[in-house]
């Protein structure tokens, strides 16, 4: 919709590393079985959050021959060396001052240079291993991503993503490895580093090891996947995000506002919502301006908060045009601009992974029942609001001419109470304050389920 670019997304599954080995030994289970258990849990969680799977998942253990060949290539190019213990290290000094260009940082450790990092680790007793020219062992952490990315994309990668904590040393070392192997000056064109998720009031990232986290399963007991996605979109991807019930309430409120506008606009287009004459020229111009603003925001390093603001501004101006009236005034409906606006908003949300069409879990039968309830309420209010005719026999109750009878005021209040009581269940009835004589208002009713 926005840039017309086909994306090939590869996700590497690290199914062998120090933590997996340690946990498997503690739980008396194979490292392979343990990794697959967590891999499936991860995939299930992503599906529950409506995160699309990548084009391809690639496991490290299924690419060991390619990793060994990649390490050989780095050694042959003069940028790595093997030790007598069976380890293979990347030789930082061999690339001059190019190491650290990404972060300007270095890491300690002993080898030829304190910054040298492992490409291959010699196996320890009881650890999984693979045969290699340097003896039994397994890949280092950084080499797996370089190898797999290169096997798919060759000597240049458009976009590499990950958390900000991976910038150093992981991504720094990936760059060094790939540029040494491919003999190129720039391997990755862009690195998108996402900020951490924090519990509000905490400076530490949400992490299982810190025990300051909420499981996705528990989270989805209180909020929807769409609400979490909106919560994320309200911050720049590279910024740290504070999670709290308040911030989630803001995301939920925005989605409800969007849904309410779409329902209002559709009701207006169908003739179910009577409104004053609409300024079509202003609406078309507002839509064009919004499209340009959203395109510019997303082209500016995916500035999703600014894009959301632009769409919410469009909705605000659309709502301002939907001024409810009680009776038709002879003006024609302006369905075209509202249809275009609704279509654009839905397409915009679809690109961002939010599907309002399927966000409502209410079955069609229940929706029909609620519509009948709302229709009944509207008829009761119409009867109660019928003005008192001026005759000698009906002026004894003190009702001013042209006003509803005082004995019908309780009916009006009961209708307003019903409207308010339905709101917590996601049923919203739009009201136009055209009659204020009894402390209640005349309404033009319609149904909105969120």
Steps between C-alpha positions, in 0.01 A plus 500: 500500500777745593826402331422207270802297615500120513663388825676166548516453876733235645496419872785301652409257778795458736443143616846443648688729740640507855165570668320224312774251587498599868119482524484165320755351740308636798167362374653174376367550147681523168594846379317432173173409675524797736561743213201366305272541804592867533487552125139380490408715801651801325310431178173452691552829684570684175188350344293609802630854451411479128866537397547369147762226471818575304549378147724228640618372839856366496645302792869518585535123545372444146773723355818370666676402172435849361631657820820293486551600136444867590761481776744339257443790262583755770816307592606476134452876465743553789249622759472207745724243669464166678651423841653177626192449719273481193351849520486735203514876559444798277821704469399860574844640415471364146232754408688802633285780642177376340384312811282715722372724220146399591509570872846626582530237773735211575488184712750346738640145496831324437618374158727670249297812568265555792224586250519173304176302517416135447387364165523137613507362853671174591254268672509424871410163653129408468434791258349457153762524226564478127815384325709775339852557365585641845359208696167438664309813591212730418451846347552824688197722540580766241608277211163328467315817394773607258504161332125457467442858382777461241362165381170671415591859408861474382755773563257780583210526741239775474363503856613329818278529807524418869488646848724789593693267733619304193677797342816406689656255492270288283434727203845656518652153470262399221615799296866412555447136401297570188721776366804279562339205323349689206793745469258792488494846659137491611300185562185628673330813365269566794477375858167549677551475874179486702477646850430292807165448667497622860253475781408859579724633775778251428824584320567134418367327192224244538687170521440145614836492675407809702156356582333833417294379207143416404438194284320553171237247609428700816507828311238379251263427788463877544580651162476407133777456246374809315520706818859391559588584140350847535690543828825424314415729208461796734877499558793513260635150443846600626368654824465329836132438572337518844230239549213572739123466522477873428696475176294198395179693577616775263556244223159345563332841496656587164377176344152564638505851354600363160232231513237753608583732212489218244162388632369859500620555144348173379172576677497843334572352156214250546259773605471367855661811649344834408750786485532858387636579155864392459785709358623251241782720370648533848478123559671412171779749573542367855529145366764603244697686768483199732629263234798729438569540874486127567728423204750759619490374860558136408778597259670677792639188670152354554368781717181316593390742779489785248312282251243403765458868594429588138231233471341599832489861377318381188251316721449812712414709194274224371314492832460877489314461170266236643270740685193300597151644441164359605316543169603497137565853373494421130877500450650211303741256656870539417592132504801513266751688721407298807529178302848601384605596854376173651671301226828685556490454877434128465784461249732698727417283802531185292857592407572548870344164585178624661178346370196677643267286289591193702571665834143449619428161647125560528301256282258635241195380695601701806562806285150471356351471849681814612384685188139412585555623856639830373211534254248440780670765713481747213126440457436542873689829500311623196169435676623661822629806314174554307400863580189568711207628298345821634144422615299613806501145638873427495648815651420399856835321553689825438687380190594798277346488151717317244694310769479127596261417779659495844376148570715379209828642636577175691487316166760736356724455800462122477606516133807705590583254780478212252735683263758548775466142628566357154829688454713266718392215271622683189159624384504874432193707412572837345305792647415842365409758763196652331263496795619614838177581680494189720870457567529236225566520129348389173700231325559355160587139581731249342699200613874477547666190642867509601 
